[in-house]
């Protein structure tokens, strides 16, 4: 691993911790604030909404600055708003703090993805992005279970203190190890926004927002699924999350390699279909402890395997608007986060049980796969038109 990529990995570690630790702490926060678990699930949606708002807005505002300066500013925001979350006196203040903490998330990964591709060796761009996303997998393997343990046995406020500390360390390493790279002066914000007039851009966004929502319908309610359906003790949830995190580590590596060997869009299609199948199996076998653990690993691996292919797909498609496109993809990921958490919570609120979010997830992942098929057809049509134009001239 290149030393220059380590600050991006650390940023992914902090962001991954604050995003995913909420799933394991929902019962504890709901108990402290005297709310229901579906109501506490709105904290997940609020964070995701912050990402959706912040990703394109912050990148658009800062696109003319050097990437290193942008990443430092974003990590300062991340650290400050997570510190505010630790002191939230009630559910509504925490909801607002989570919204603000989500603002720098997508912009950090959007800018970081472009930085990773610039620092990557030729032909290994997706693998370089996967190194950044490795922070997310390490989070789910180590700091998310640790934060869940701390939140359950001590206080979820201490967990946000841990996240704040990770943010401070990340700031230090960005300053020390991330090289200075030139700002993108290829065009202005108006020319970059023109990318979103293309059909390919919206197919990628829809593929991401709806397709990956299937994952979040599952993982947002993994704690009550494992305790109420699989009948694990609440104290074992952190270890279940470690297993999911181990799957994410494996999946992230495989996803980066897959996207570099086949076209990113084909990798997305394969992984979305696999996700739908995995969610169906989870729905069917969750009452069996051993099989539920196996599928936790499998679903965890699929959840992270798709990250690098989608991000590489957008960067390759958004010529001269790579940062904005990559940030938009992160916003779309978190639309999926919000949709998955919200839609997955509806059948629970209707009394259909804690396996019902998997049905929502299957439908979302399958829909995402359909958008991938449309994108493949669109790319073929675009390539054909390009060839015809070249021959005519």
Secondary structure, DSSP 8 states (H G I E B T S, - for coil): --GGGHHHHHHHHHHHHHHHHHHHHHHHHHHHHT--HHHHTHHHHHHHHHHHHHHHHHHHHHTTS-HHHHHHHHHHHHHHHHHHHHT--SHHHHHHHHHHHHHHHHHHHHHHHHHHHHHS-TT-HHHHHHHHHHHHHHIIIIIHHHHHHHHHHT-HHHHHHHHHHHHHHHHHHHHHHS-------S--HHHHHGGGGSHHHHHHHHHHHHHTHHHHHHHTTHHHIIIIIS---GGGHHHHHHHHHHHHHHHHHHHHHHHHHS-HHHHHHHHHHHHHHHHHHHHHHTTSHHHHHHHHHHHHHHHHHHHHHHHHHHHHHSTT-HHHHHHHHHHHHHHHHHHHHHHHHHHHHTT--TTHHHHHHHHHHHHHHHHHHHHHHHHHHHHHHHHHHHHH-
